[in-house]
Amino acid sequence: MEIGWVIRHLEDSMKHLDKELTSCLFEFRGKVNEIQNGNRLVPTSGSESEVVDVTKSKVTTALNLLTKHKSIKDLSDSFQLHFNELAPSLVLCSSPRGFRTAWGLRSKTLSVQDAEAITNDGGQLIPVNDNSRLLSCEQQGVVLGPHKKLVLAVRHSEGNYDDSLDELGRFTYQPPRDVSGMLRYRWCQFLSKKLKIPFILIVVMWFEYRLNDKMNQLFVMSPAKIIDFDDDLSNLNDSIHKPLKLQLIPRHEAISTINLIRSLNSENIDIDVRAELPDELSREWAYDKINTSEKGKQLKRWAQKNSKNCPGARCNHILFRELKLSDIAFGHIVSQNWTSAFTFMLDKVHHPDNLYLTCKTCNSSLSNNFPDPELRKEIVKEGTIGDWLRLYENSIRNIEK
């Protein structure tokens, strides 16, 4: 009994990230056990491939390299250190459009016109800096973070592996030819899925540019996130040798994600850290777009159909299906009057993450006050409008009238 109490006490004192990583480790190690001995055919470039021998022994060594630490705190510190090293490079990154322009040049040497096209589209041309691992002239494809646990950056060279970059900035990055590298890809994907935060890395291209009759090296970088990993994580035995699927993202999205990762270090393990809603989705479902529109009625009908109830206590948490649509309202967690007094919040007051569904009685009783602790707990339990969009966007859009 005493030991059980000690364990629970330790869990209660853990930071949010420590607790999440503990769960990640346990589940990932179970999935790694699926991997069987056997050769894997790994594409290299063009139509060529290389056979890589995967064994249980190599997988165990790789797993220890990626996840073994003296304590969960050490693993958590290493995770934070990784993204702290990445963060300062984000301000040097180009826009996705500028990076696509550089990608499409299909040449390692820039002309003046090429350089102008890149910068006109939001690209930044960065000179060599031998003090930076990202801005030095190395041929290494994958750049690893501190302690070699996670992928910090990838270097793209024209003509290697898959050269296609679609209009949405999506591309496939070549798989490693060693078991540790293979498992590192899956570990990064797994962390993204379980922590519910995009895994951010930097994509780097380098070019030659003649300046003052001397050839110089210039770099173009963009942040990217790992995408489309559900199939890879469903069976590691089938996917251990698969490539990474990546998508270029703007700097502000990468910076917001880094801030979310830092927030995981909170000592309040009851906080559910949310990935930022895409800008287009947050604008489409903002308060002024849903309050008296068909979109708002879609949300209300969806809540009725899915047995959602009001988080307020005055109505005794009435089910929305027992109310007319006109008796259901959109409440603000931080009130409109409050944000008028503190104007730095004005652009967030109507954001879906600040909105929740409530009955008119409870909404009017709250007036301009903040939700009390019990109401906040119920809002978190039932979900904000932003939470519903993250989980049920397609279902909400397709709800019948």
VMD Tcl script that draws the C-alpha trace (Angstrom):
set ca {
  {0.00 0.00 0.00}
  {2.81 2.37 0.92}
  {4.73 1.61 -2.31}
  {1.60 2.27 -4.37}
  {1.16 5.61 -2.63}
  {4.78 6.55 -3.37}
  {4.33 5.71 -7.07}
  {1.14 7.77 -7.32}
  {2.83 10.62 -5.47}
  {5.76 10.56 -7.90}
  {3.38 10.57 -10.88}
  {1.49 13.53 -9.40}
  {4.75 15.47 -9.01}
  {5.91 14.81 -12.58}
  {5.84 17.54 -15.16}
  {3.35 17.16 -17.99}
  {6.08 16.27 -20.51}
  {7.62 13.68 -18.17}
  {4.30 11.91 -17.82}
  {3.60 11.99 -21.57}
  {7.07 10.67 -22.45}
  {6.70 7.86 -19.91}
  {3.55 6.76 -21.73}
  {5.24 7.19 -25.14}
  {8.19 5.03 -24.15}
  {6.02 2.21 -22.86}
  {3.83 2.12 -25.97}
  {6.66 2.59 -28.49}
  {8.71 -0.24 -27.02}
  {5.70 -2.48 -27.42}
  {5.37 -1.54 -31.08}
  {9.09 -2.08 -31.68}
  {8.65 -5.70 -30.57}
  {6.64 -6.22 -33.78}
  {9.79 -5.84 -35.90}
  {11.08 -9.18 -37.22}
  {14.45 -10.23 -38.62}
  {14.79 -9.86 -42.37}
  {16.18 -7.84 -45.26}
  {14.58 -4.52 -46.22}
  {14.91 -3.02 -49.70}
  {15.66 0.68 -49.27}
  {15.46 3.02 -52.31}
  {18.53 5.23 -52.69}
  {18.32 7.34 -55.85}
  {16.50 6.97 -59.13}
  {15.69 3.31 -59.67}
  {18.47 2.02 -57.41}
  {17.95 0.34 -54.05}
  {20.08 -1.14 -51.29}
  {19.42 -4.20 -49.14}
  {19.60 -3.53 -45.39}
  {19.74 -6.41 -42.93}
  {17.35 -5.74 -40.02}
  {17.81 -7.92 -36.93}
  {16.27 -7.94 -33.47}
  {19.73 -7.22 -32.03}
  {20.19 -4.11 -34.22}
  {16.68 -2.92 -33.37}
  {17.35 -3.27 -29.62}
  {20.62 -1.33 -29.96}
  {18.84 1.38 -31.95}
  {16.01 1.62 -29.41}
  {18.49 2.04 -26.56}
  {20.34 4.74 -28.49}
  {17.13 6.71 -29.06}
  {15.31 6.28 -25.77}
  {17.60 5.09 -22.97}
  {18.29 7.66 -20.24}
  {19.20 7.64 -16.56}
  {15.73 8.94 -15.77}
  {12.59 10.18 -17.49}
  {13.68 13.71 -16.51}
  {16.88 13.25 -18.54}
  {14.83 12.16 -21.55}
  {12.50 15.13 -21.09}
  {15.44 17.53 -20.81}
  {16.98 16.06 -23.97}
  {13.67 16.51 -25.82}
  {13.44 20.17 -24.80}
  {17.12 20.75 -25.59}
  {16.55 19.44 -29.12}
  {13.89 22.03 -29.93}
  {15.74 24.78 -28.09}
  {18.62 24.20 -30.51}
  {16.27 24.31 -33.50}
  {14.37 27.47 -32.47}
  {17.02 30.17 -33.21}
  {17.36 28.98 -36.83}
  {13.68 29.61 -37.57}
  {14.17 33.36 -38.04}
  {16.62 32.58 -40.87}
  {14.09 30.43 -42.72}
  {12.42 31.27 -45.99}
  {8.71 31.23 -46.68}
  {7.37 27.99 -48.21}
  {6.86 29.86 -51.48}
  {10.43 31.13 -51.54}
  {11.77 27.66 -50.74}
  {9.66 26.12 -53.53}
  {11.15 28.64 -55.95}
  {14.66 27.56 -54.92}
  {13.69 23.88 -55.15}
  {12.37 24.37 -58.68}
  {15.59 25.84 -60.07}
  {17.09 22.36 -60.64}
  {20.60 23.78 -60.47}
  {23.28 23.97 -57.80}
  {24.56 27.30 -59.15}
  {22.53 30.47 -58.77}
  {22.48 33.30 -61.28}
  {21.62 36.84 -60.25}
  {18.15 36.30 -61.71}
  {17.74 33.07 -59.71}
  {18.71 34.78 -56.48}
  {16.30 37.65 -57.17}
  {13.44 35.22 -57.89}
  {14.02 33.44 -54.58}
  {14.13 36.62 -52.51}
  {11.12 38.14 -54.31}
  {9.09 35.08 -53.26}
  {10.04 35.38 -49.61}
  {13.26 33.39 -49.65}
  {16.34 34.21 -47.59}
  {19.84 33.48 -48.88}
  {22.12 32.73 -45.91}
  {25.93 32.63 -46.25}
  {28.14 29.88 -44.84}
  {28.64 29.86 -41.10}
  {31.04 27.16 -39.95}
  {29.83 27.61 -36.37}
  {26.40 26.33 -37.39}
  {25.81 22.68 -38.25}
  {23.00 23.72 -40.58}
  {25.00 26.36 -42.46}
  {28.25 24.50 -43.05}
  {29.23 22.76 -46.28}
  {28.63 19.16 -45.31}
  {27.23 16.38 -47.45}
  {25.45 14.77 -44.50}
  {21.79 14.26 -45.43}
  {20.17 14.02 -41.98}
  {21.35 16.37 -39.24}
  {20.72 15.00 -35.75}
  {19.88 16.98 -32.65}
  {21.65 16.86 -29.27}
  {22.54 13.35 -28.10}
  {21.58 12.06 -31.60}
  {18.07 11.17 -30.47}
  {15.91 13.07 -32.97}
  {16.07 14.57 -36.47}
  {16.99 18.26 -36.40}
  {17.22 18.93 -40.14}
  {17.44 17.28 -43.54}
  {19.51 18.43 -46.51}
  {17.99 18.23 -49.97}
  {20.15 17.94 -53.08}
  {18.70 18.08 -56.56}
  {18.72 14.65 -58.21}
  {18.62 12.58 -55.00}
  {15.81 10.13 -54.23}
  {12.45 11.87 -54.86}
  {12.65 15.37 -56.34}
  {8.92 16.11 -56.40}
  {7.53 18.95 -54.28}
  {3.80 19.56 -54.72}
  {1.91 22.86 -54.58}
  {1.16 22.37 -50.87}
  {4.85 21.99 -50.07}
  {4.68 18.23 -49.48}
  {7.53 15.89 -50.34}
  {9.07 12.57 -49.36}
  {12.52 12.41 -47.78}
  {14.75 9.43 -48.41}
  {14.91 6.59 -45.86}
  {18.17 5.88 -44.01}
  {20.24 2.79 -44.76}
  {20.92 1.86 -41.16}
  {18.56 0.47 -38.52}
  {19.16 3.31 -36.03}
  {18.21 5.88 -38.67}
  {15.14 3.89 -39.68}
  {13.88 3.62 -36.12}
  {14.63 7.30 -35.49}
  {12.16 8.23 -38.26}
  {9.46 6.12 -36.62}
  {10.26 7.51 -33.15}
  {9.86 11.10 -34.40}
  {6.54 10.16 -36.01}
  {5.38 8.42 -32.86}
  {6.19 11.41 -30.65}
  {4.22 13.68 -32.98}
  {1.20 11.38 -32.87}
  {1.15 10.73 -29.12}
  {2.01 14.27 -27.99}
  {-0.52 15.66 -30.51}
  {1.97 18.28 -31.62}
  {3.57 18.44 -35.09}
  {7.20 17.32 -35.15}
  {9.15 20.27 -36.59}
  {12.46 20.08 -38.43}
  {14.34 22.25 -40.92}
  {14.90 21.50 -44.61}
  {18.16 22.88 -46.03}
  {19.34 23.42 -49.61}
  {22.68 24.90 -50.59}
  {23.79 26.66 -53.76}
  {26.88 28.20 -55.27}
  {26.79 31.92 -56.08}
  {29.52 33.97 -57.74}
  {30.36 37.17 -55.87}
  {33.42 39.33 -56.66}
  {34.74 36.66 -59.04}
  {34.69 34.10 -56.26}
  {32.26 31.21 -55.83}
  {30.44 31.34 -52.49}
  {28.03 28.96 -50.82}
  {24.53 30.16 -49.90}
  {21.80 28.29 -48.04}
  {18.03 28.36 -48.24}
  {16.09 26.87 -45.32}
  {12.46 26.27 -44.45}
  {10.71 24.71 -41.47}
  {8.70 21.58 -42.16}
  {6.53 19.16 -40.22}
  {6.19 15.38 -40.40}
  {2.84 14.35 -41.90}
  {0.84 11.26 -42.94}
  {2.34 8.81 -40.46}
  {-0.66 6.76 -39.33}
  {0.01 3.93 -41.80}
  {3.70 3.84 -40.87}
  {2.89 3.49 -37.17}
  {0.23 0.81 -37.60}
  {2.86 -1.91 -38.10}
  {6.56 -1.12 -37.61}
  {7.61 -4.45 -39.07}
  {6.21 -3.37 -42.44}
  {7.23 0.28 -42.21}
  {10.56 0.50 -40.41}
  {12.38 1.22 -43.70}
  {9.85 3.72 -45.06}
  {10.75 7.38 -45.87}
  {9.51 10.48 -44.06}
  {6.66 12.51 -45.50}
  {7.16 16.21 -44.86}
  {5.35 19.48 -45.53}
  {6.85 22.96 -45.62}
  {5.26 25.37 -43.15}
  {5.56 29.13 -42.50}
  {7.81 30.41 -39.75}
  {4.97 31.55 -37.51}
  {3.49 28.03 -37.49}
  {6.87 26.54 -36.55}
  {7.39 29.12 -33.79}
  {3.90 28.46 -32.40}
  {4.67 24.74 -32.37}
  {7.94 25.30 -30.50}
  {6.01 27.32 -27.91}
  {3.54 24.45 -27.55}
  {6.42 22.05 -27.00}
  {7.82 24.32 -24.30}
  {4.40 24.44 -22.64}
  {4.58 20.66 -22.23}
  {7.13 21.29 -19.49}
  {4.37 22.58 -17.22}
  {4.10 20.98 -13.78}
  {0.31 20.97 -14.18}
  {-0.29 17.53 -15.68}
  {-4.02 18.23 -15.97}
  {-3.47 20.73 -18.77}
  {-4.29 19.30 -22.19}
  {-1.85 20.95 -24.59}
  {-3.49 21.58 -27.96}
  {-1.93 21.86 -31.38}
  {-2.66 25.23 -32.98}
  {-5.61 25.27 -35.36}
  {-4.70 26.13 -38.96}
  {-5.32 29.83 -39.66}
  {-7.89 29.16 -42.36}
  {-9.87 26.88 -40.04}
  {-9.80 29.32 -37.12}
  {-11.01 32.15 -39.37}
  {-13.73 30.02 -40.96}
  {-15.18 29.00 -37.57}
  {-14.60 32.23 -35.64}
  {-17.45 33.65 -33.54}
  {-18.53 36.23 -36.12}
  {-18.77 33.46 -38.76}
  {-20.84 31.03 -36.67}
  {-22.93 33.05 -34.23}
  {-25.96 33.55 -36.50}
  {-25.05 31.51 -39.57}
  {-25.63 28.07 -41.04}
  {-22.18 27.05 -39.80}
  {-23.28 27.75 -36.25}
  {-26.40 25.66 -36.78}
  {-24.20 22.83 -38.07}
  {-22.26 22.85 -34.80}
  {-25.45 22.91 -32.73}
  {-27.05 20.05 -34.69}
  {-23.86 18.03 -34.40}
  {-23.83 18.58 -30.62}
  {-27.47 17.49 -30.40}
  {-26.86 14.37 -32.45}
  {-23.80 13.39 -30.41}
  {-25.46 13.80 -26.99}
  {-23.37 16.77 -25.94}
  {-24.59 18.72 -22.94}
  {-24.24 22.22 -21.56}
  {-21.17 22.59 -19.29}
  {-23.05 25.05 -17.07}
  {-24.62 24.04 -13.74}
  {-27.59 26.44 -13.68}
  {-29.46 24.24 -16.22}
  {-28.18 21.06 -14.55}
  {-26.06 20.24 -17.64}
  {-29.05 19.90 -19.95}
  {-28.56 17.87 -23.14}
  {-28.53 20.11 -26.21}
  {-30.95 17.76 -27.98}
  {-33.60 18.84 -25.46}
  {-33.25 22.46 -26.59}
  {-34.26 24.36 -29.70}
  {-31.35 25.67 -31.77}
  {-32.36 29.20 -30.79}
  {-31.84 28.31 -27.10}
  {-28.25 27.22 -27.66}
  {-25.51 29.87 -27.57}
  {-21.79 30.27 -28.13}
  {-19.98 31.31 -24.96}
  {-16.59 33.01 -24.63}
  {-14.11 31.66 -22.08}
  {-12.39 35.05 -21.99}
  {-15.20 37.58 -22.38}
  {-15.46 40.15 -25.16}
  {-15.48 43.02 -22.63}
  {-12.34 41.73 -20.94}
  {-10.41 41.61 -24.22}
  {-11.56 45.15 -25.00}
  {-9.80 46.25 -21.82}
  {-6.64 44.28 -22.70}
  {-6.32 44.89 -26.42}
  {-3.44 42.46 -27.01}
  {-6.08 39.71 -26.82}
  {-8.50 41.25 -29.32}
  {-7.38 39.09 -32.23}
  {-8.00 35.92 -30.19}
  {-11.34 36.61 -28.51}
  {-13.42 35.05 -31.30}
  {-11.00 32.17 -31.93}
  {-12.67 28.69 -31.80}
  {-10.43 27.75 -28.85}
  {-12.03 30.59 -26.86}
  {-15.55 29.42 -27.71}
  {-17.76 26.71 -26.28}
  {-21.38 25.67 -26.69}
  {-23.75 26.46 -23.83}
  {-27.42 27.07 -23.18}
  {-28.72 30.65 -23.18}
  {-29.57 30.50 -19.49}
  {-26.04 29.60 -18.39}
  {-24.50 31.98 -20.92}
  {-26.46 34.98 -19.66}
  {-25.77 34.10 -16.01}
  {-22.02 34.21 -16.64}
  {-22.31 37.74 -18.05}
  {-18.79 39.21 -18.45}
  {-17.19 37.07 -15.76}
  {-14.64 34.31 -16.20}
  {-15.87 30.71 -15.83}
  {-15.33 29.47 -12.29}
  {-13.08 26.40 -11.73}
  {-15.99 23.95 -11.96}
  {-17.27 25.44 -15.23}
  {-13.74 25.49 -16.67}
  {-13.40 21.81 -15.78}
  {-16.68 21.04 -17.58}
  {-15.68 23.07 -20.66}
  {-12.43 21.11 -20.89}
  {-14.37 17.87 -20.45}
  {-16.96 18.68 -23.13}
  {-14.47 20.46 -25.40}
  {-14.19 23.91 -26.94}
  {-15.33 24.58 -30.49}
  {-11.67 24.32 -31.46}
  {-11.40 20.89 -29.83}
  {-14.44 19.67 -31.78}
  {-12.94 20.91 -35.05}
  {-9.67 19.09 -34.35}
  {-11.44 15.82 -33.71}
  {-14.67 15.92 -35.70}
  {-14.31 18.49 -38.49}
  {-15.57 16.18 -41.26}
  {-18.46 14.94 -39.15}
  {-19.52 18.52 -38.33}
  {-19.34 19.59 -41.97}
  {-21.44 16.62 -43.09}
  {-24.15 16.85 -40.44}
  {-27.64 16.61 -41.90}
  {-30.03 19.53 -41.62}
}
mol new
graphics top color blue
foreach p $ca { graphics top sphere $p radius 0.5 }
foreach p [lrange $ca 0 end-1] q [lrange $ca 1 end] { graphics top cylinder $p $q radius 0.2 }
display resetview
